[in-house]
Amino acid sequence: MDERCFYLEVLQAVTKRLKSAMEHQLCNLKSRVASGHLTILLQHTVFDILFTKKPKNPI
């Protein structure tokens, strides 16, 4: 019974670490996507300011 408890504890610890790692990866992905969207918005705004009279999406 002790051996089973040990393996169960190890499995729970590994599962907890994997879950934490997956959450961090998802968070990083979301922030990369958000920064990508912000970069595109900034590019469009700069283009509008430089080449038109009225910016469409002023920040």
Secondary structure, 3 states (H helix, E strand, C coil): CHHHHHHHHHHHHHHHHHHHHHHHHHHHHHHHHHHHHHHHHHHHHHHHHHHCCCCCCCC
